Amino acid sequence: MKEKINNLTIKMLAKELGLSVSTISKAIRDSHEISDGTKERVNALVQKLNYIPNPYASSLGSRNSKTIGVVLPEVTDSFFAQAINGIECVAQENGYHVLIYLSHENFEKEKKILKDFESGRVDGVLISVAKETIQHCHIDALMDKAVPIVFFDRVMDEVTTAKIITNDYESARLATEHLIKKGCNRILFLSFSHTLSIICKRLAGYKKALLDNQLKYADNNILTFGNDAKKDYLLLQKKLKSASKGVGILASVEKLALPIYQACEDLQLSIPEDIQVISFSNSDSAAFLHPPLTTITQPAFEIGKTAASLLVKALERRNFELRNEEIIVPSTLVVRKSTIG
């Protein structure tokens, strides 16, 4: 019996009572158009069968659920936590609900989430893609259903829509130059993806700084981390064990910074005397590490706020279309004691 109740639809209620679907729907919503007697009949059956209305079903025709879907690869990174705050700020001001979905860096999970959105669950989508995502057919399919999508942070350059990003190339170039100016003649670049647009841009900025300062680029100075934390740590430890003075490290994402500190402690290497470190990071704890971490701090709140504002504009204004454009919100180099002062 429980399975039947869970599978009840408004059409079944209408058939049971000999009323139209529209009448049932209005009665459940307590519409003034429906008589008290009809409402009592409908509500009595609803309670008897434990019918739970689908909050999305009534909005399918108008595609107006007043809900925004946010697809994230993870939430452990403080960048995404701050970006969500920016998104929520705009959503609440405009009467929208926010549903947050995690792909856990998995392409198949990301595809499934967007497929579910085709049912009308959300009006629009903000997405930062998983590191495994190299195709965009699932994104195109949702856009073909007239669901507006705005990328933020991790974008797919090939998709024709708005993308809210920071100045990844310029920030990495600036960070690398900072290490060079502080005396580093060999700089390691820590990555976790060969394909993500933000990592490719940061790597390009790193290479540009080396070129501009007559330092040789070497593939063995690029460490790409995978999904095995222990294996990744041993790789980093091995690389640092053979490091001589004058080595710097640029970590392309926040989660790669703490393993550097751990490896240096295990190897009895001093930061910044033996190794200087910079990381892309929005973590408040960066200032309280020993020594405090020099960071490229991204304007995560503003990126989330800008992305949400643009999406809401696309949803609220009939004649507004999302352009294929990049909106860049610049990051900031915050110098602390992990690089020589």
C-alpha positions as CSV (number, residue, x, y, z in Angstrom):
1,M,0.0,0.0,0.0
2,K,2.9,2.4,0.8
3,E,4.3,2.1,-2.6
4,K,1.0,3.0,-4.2
5,I,0.6,6.0,-2.0
6,N,4.1,7.2,-2.9
7,N,3.2,6.8,-6.6
8,L,0.0,8.8,-6.4
9,T,-0.5,11.6,-8.9
10,I,-2.9,14.5,-9.1
11,K,-4.5,12.8,-12.0
12,M,-5.4,9.8,-9.8
13,L,-7.0,12.1,-7.3
14,A,-9.0,13.7,-10.0
15,K,-10.2,10.4,-11.4
16,E,-11.2,9.2,-7.9
17,L,-13.3,12.3,-7.2
18,G,-14.6,12.8,-10.7
19,L,-13.1,16.2,-10.9
20,S,-10.7,17.9,-13.3
21,V,-6.9,18.0,-12.7
22,S,-7.1,21.8,-12.6
23,T,-9.9,21.7,-9.9
24,I,-7.8,19.3,-7.7
25,S,-4.7,21.5,-8.1
26,K,-6.6,24.7,-7.2
27,A,-8.3,23.0,-4.2
28,I,-4.9,21.8,-2.8
29,R,-3.6,25.4,-3.2
30,D,-6.8,26.7,-1.4
31,S,-7.8,28.8,-4.4
32,H,-10.7,31.2,-3.9
33,E,-12.1,29.8,-7.2
34,I,-13.0,26.5,-5.6
35,S,-16.0,26.1,-3.3
36,D,-15.5,25.1,0.4
37,G,-17.4,21.9,-0.2
38,T,-15.1,20.8,-3.0
39,K,-12.0,21.7,-1.0
40,E,-13.2,19.6,1.9
41,R,-13.7,16.6,-0.4
42,V,-10.3,17.0,-2.0
43,N,-8.5,17.5,1.4
44,A,-10.3,14.5,2.9
45,L,-8.9,12.2,0.2
46,V,-5.5,13.8,0.3
47,Q,-5.3,13.1,4.0
48,K,-6.7,9.6,3.6
49,L,-4.2,8.6,1.0
50,N,-1.3,10.6,2.4
51,Y,-0.8,12.3,-0.9
52,I,2.2,14.6,-1.1
53,P,2.0,17.3,-3.8
54,N,5.0,17.7,-6.1
55,P,6.1,21.3,-5.7
56,Y,7.6,21.2,-9.2
57,A,4.7,19.7,-11.0
58,S,2.5,22.8,-11.1
59,S,5.3,24.9,-12.5
60,L,6.2,22.6,-15.5
61,G,4.0,24.5,-18.0
62,S,5.3,27.9,-17.0
63,R,8.8,26.8,-16.1
64,N,8.6,29.0,-13.1
65,S,9.6,27.0,-10.0
66,K,11.5,30.0,-8.6
67,T,14.4,27.6,-8.1
68,I,18.0,27.8,-9.2
69,G,20.2,24.7,-9.4
70,V,23.8,25.0,-8.4
71,V,26.1,22.2,-9.5
72,L,29.5,22.0,-7.7
73,P,32.4,19.6,-7.9
74,E,32.9,19.7,-4.1
75,V,32.3,21.8,-1.0
76,T,35.5,21.2,0.9
77,D,37.2,24.0,-1.0
78,S,36.5,27.3,0.8
79,F,36.1,29.0,-2.6
80,F,32.8,27.2,-3.3
81,A,31.5,27.8,0.2
82,Q,32.0,31.6,-0.3
83,A,30.6,31.4,-3.8
84,I,27.5,29.8,-2.5
85,N,27.1,32.7,-0.1
86,G,27.2,35.1,-3.0
87,I,24.6,33.1,-4.9
88,E,22.3,32.8,-1.9
89,C,22.5,36.6,-1.4
90,V,21.2,37.3,-4.9
91,A,18.7,34.4,-4.9
92,Q,17.0,35.5,-1.6
93,E,16.8,39.1,-2.7
94,N,14.9,38.0,-5.8
95,G,12.7,35.4,-4.3
96,Y,14.5,32.3,-5.6
97,H,15.3,29.0,-3.8
98,V,18.7,27.4,-4.3
99,L,19.2,23.7,-4.7
100,I,22.9,22.6,-4.4
101,Y,24.1,19.4,-6.2
102,L,27.5,17.8,-5.9
103,S,29.2,16.0,-8.8
104,H,32.1,14.9,-6.5
105,E,34.4,15.5,-9.5
106,N,32.5,12.7,-11.4
107,F,31.4,13.3,-15.0
108,E,28.7,10.7,-14.9
109,K,27.2,12.2,-11.8
110,E,27.2,15.6,-13.4
111,K,25.4,14.3,-16.5
112,K,22.7,12.6,-14.3
113,I,22.2,15.8,-12.4
114,L,21.6,17.9,-15.5
115,K,19.4,15.2,-17.0
116,D,17.2,15.4,-13.9
117,F,16.9,19.1,-14.4
118,E,15.2,18.5,-17.8
119,S,12.1,17.6,-15.8
120,G,11.5,21.3,-14.9
121,R,12.9,21.0,-11.3
122,V,14.8,24.3,-11.8
123,D,14.4,27.4,-13.8
124,G,18.1,28.0,-14.4
125,V,21.5,26.5,-13.6
126,L,24.8,27.8,-12.2
127,I,27.6,25.2,-12.8
128,S,31.3,24.7,-12.0
129,V,32.3,21.5,-13.9
130,A,33.9,18.4,-12.5
131,K,37.6,17.8,-13.3
132,E,36.6,14.7,-15.3
133,T,34.3,16.8,-17.6
134,I,35.7,17.1,-21.1
135,Q,32.4,16.8,-23.1
136,H,29.5,19.2,-23.0
137,C,26.6,17.3,-24.7
138,H,24.7,17.1,-21.4
139,I,25.0,20.9,-21.0
140,D,23.9,21.5,-24.5
141,A,20.9,19.2,-24.1
142,L,19.7,21.2,-21.1
143,M,20.2,24.5,-22.9
144,D,18.2,23.1,-25.8
145,K,15.3,22.7,-23.3
146,A,15.4,26.5,-22.8
147,V,17.0,26.3,-19.4
148,P,19.6,29.1,-19.1
149,I,23.0,28.1,-17.8
150,V,25.8,30.3,-16.4
151,F,29.3,28.9,-15.7
152,F,31.4,30.1,-12.8
153,D,35.0,29.4,-11.9
154,R,35.4,26.0,-13.8
155,V,34.0,26.7,-17.2
156,M,33.8,25.0,-20.6
157,D,35.1,27.5,-23.2
158,E,33.3,25.7,-26.1
159,V,29.8,26.2,-24.7
160,T,28.0,29.3,-25.9
161,T,26.9,31.1,-22.7
162,A,28.1,33.5,-20.0
163,K,31.2,32.5,-17.9
164,I,32.1,34.2,-14.6
165,I,35.8,33.7,-13.9
166,T,38.9,35.3,-12.3
167,N,42.1,36.3,-14.1
168,D,43.6,32.8,-13.8
169,Y,46.4,33.3,-16.4
170,E,47.5,36.7,-15.0
171,S,47.3,35.6,-11.4
172,A,49.5,32.5,-12.0
173,R,52.0,34.7,-13.9
174,L,52.1,37.2,-11.1
175,A,52.5,34.5,-8.4
176,T,55.4,32.8,-10.4
177,E,57.1,36.2,-10.9
178,H,56.8,36.8,-7.1
179,L,58.6,33.6,-6.4
180,I,61.3,34.5,-9.0
181,K,61.8,37.9,-7.4
182,K,62.2,36.3,-4.0
183,G,65.2,34.2,-5.3
184,C,63.6,31.0,-6.6
185,N,65.4,29.6,-9.7
186,R,63.3,26.4,-9.9
187,I,59.6,26.4,-9.4
188,L,57.2,23.4,-9.1
189,F,53.7,23.7,-10.3
190,L,51.2,21.5,-8.5
191,S,48.1,20.6,-10.6
192,F,45.2,18.1,-10.4
193,S,43.9,18.1,-13.9
194,H,45.2,18.1,-17.5
195,T,42.0,19.4,-19.0
196,L,40.2,21.9,-16.7
197,S,40.2,25.4,-18.3
198,I,41.3,27.1,-15.1
199,I,44.3,24.8,-14.6
200,C,45.4,25.2,-18.2
201,K,45.2,28.9,-17.9
202,R,47.2,28.9,-14.6
203,L,49.8,26.6,-16.1
204,A,50.1,29.0,-19.1
205,G,50.6,32.0,-16.8
206,Y,53.3,30.0,-14.9
207,K,55.1,29.2,-18.2
208,K,54.9,32.8,-19.4
209,A,56.6,34.1,-16.2
210,L,59.4,31.5,-16.6
211,L,59.9,32.6,-20.2
212,D,59.9,36.3,-19.4
213,N,62.6,35.7,-16.7
214,Q,64.8,33.4,-18.8
215,L,64.1,30.3,-16.7
216,K,63.7,27.0,-18.4
217,Y,60.4,25.2,-18.4
218,A,60.7,21.5,-17.5
219,D,57.9,18.9,-17.6
220,N,59.3,17.2,-14.4
221,N,58.6,20.4,-12.5
222,I,54.8,19.8,-13.1
223,L,53.2,17.5,-10.5
224,T,49.7,16.4,-11.3
225,F,47.8,14.9,-8.4
226,G,45.2,12.2,-8.9
227,N,42.6,10.6,-6.6
228,D,45.0,8.6,-4.4
229,A,46.0,11.0,-1.6
230,K,48.7,8.6,-0.2
231,K,50.3,8.1,-3.6
232,D,50.1,11.8,-4.4
233,Y,51.8,12.7,-1.0
234,L,54.6,10.2,-1.6
235,L,55.2,11.8,-5.1
236,L,55.4,15.2,-3.6
237,Q,57.7,14.0,-0.7
238,K,60.0,12.4,-3.2
239,K,60.2,15.6,-5.3
240,L,60.9,17.8,-2.3
241,K,63.5,15.3,-0.9
242,S,65.7,16.0,-3.8
243,A,65.1,19.7,-3.9
244,S,67.9,22.1,-3.3
245,K,67.7,25.7,-2.1
246,G,66.0,28.2,-4.4
247,V,62.9,26.0,-5.0
248,G,59.5,27.5,-5.0
249,I,56.1,25.9,-5.3
250,L,52.9,27.2,-6.9
251,A,49.8,25.2,-5.9
252,S,47.1,25.7,-8.5
253,V,44.3,24.9,-6.0
254,E,43.7,25.2,-2.3
255,K,43.6,21.5,-1.3
256,L,47.2,21.1,-2.6
257,A,48.7,23.5,-0.1
258,L,48.4,21.5,3.2
259,P,50.3,18.5,1.8
260,I,53.2,20.8,1.0
261,Y,53.4,21.9,4.7
262,Q,53.1,18.3,5.8
263,A,55.9,17.1,3.5
264,C,58.2,19.9,4.5
265,E,57.6,19.1,8.2
266,D,58.3,15.4,7.6
267,L,61.4,16.1,5.6
268,Q,62.6,18.8,8.1
269,L,62.5,21.5,5.4
270,S,61.9,25.0,6.5
271,I,59.4,27.4,4.8
272,P,60.4,29.8,3.4
273,E,64.1,29.4,4.1
274,D,64.4,26.1,2.1
275,I,61.2,26.2,0.1
276,Q,58.9,29.1,-0.7
277,V,55.2,28.4,-1.2
278,I,52.2,30.2,-2.9
279,S,48.8,28.7,-3.4
280,F,45.5,29.7,-4.9
281,S,43.4,29.7,-1.8
282,N,40.4,31.4,-0.1
283,S,40.8,29.8,3.2
284,D,40.8,32.0,6.3
285,S,43.2,29.5,7.9
286,A,45.9,30.4,5.4
287,A,46.8,33.4,7.6
288,F,47.2,31.0,10.7
289,L,49.5,28.4,9.2
290,H,53.0,28.2,10.3
291,P,54.3,30.2,8.6
292,P,51.3,32.1,7.2
293,L,50.6,31.1,3.5
294,T,51.1,33.6,0.6
295,T,48.0,33.2,-1.5
296,I,46.2,34.2,-4.7
297,T,42.9,35.0,-3.2
298,Q,39.9,34.7,-5.5
299,P,36.9,37.0,-5.1
300,A,34.6,33.9,-4.6
301,F,31.7,35.8,-3.1
302,E,31.7,38.3,-5.9
303,I,32.0,35.5,-8.6
304,G,29.0,33.7,-7.1
305,K,27.0,36.9,-6.8
306,T,27.8,38.0,-10.3
307,A,26.9,34.6,-11.8
308,A,23.6,34.5,-9.9
309,S,22.7,38.1,-10.8
310,L,23.2,37.4,-14.5
311,L,21.1,34.2,-14.3
312,V,18.3,35.9,-12.5
313,K,18.4,38.7,-15.1
314,A,18.0,36.0,-17.8
315,L,15.1,34.5,-16.0
316,E,13.3,37.7,-15.2
317,R,13.6,39.7,-18.4
318,R,11.9,38.4,-21.5
319,N,14.2,40.1,-24.0
320,F,17.4,39.3,-22.2
321,E,19.7,36.6,-23.6
322,L,22.9,35.3,-22.1
323,R,25.8,36.3,-24.3
324,N,28.8,34.1,-25.0
325,E,31.1,36.2,-22.8
326,E,33.7,36.0,-20.1
327,I,33.2,38.3,-17.1
328,I,36.5,38.5,-15.2
329,V,36.5,39.4,-11.5
330,P,40.3,39.8,-10.6
331,S,42.1,38.0,-7.8
332,T,44.6,39.4,-5.3
333,L,48.1,38.4,-4.4
334,V,48.2,38.3,-0.6
335,V,51.9,38.2,0.5
336,R,52.6,36.4,3.8
337,K,55.6,34.7,5.4
338,S,55.6,31.5,3.2
339,T,57.6,33.6,0.8
340,I,60.6,35.6,1.8
341,G,59.7,39.1,2.7
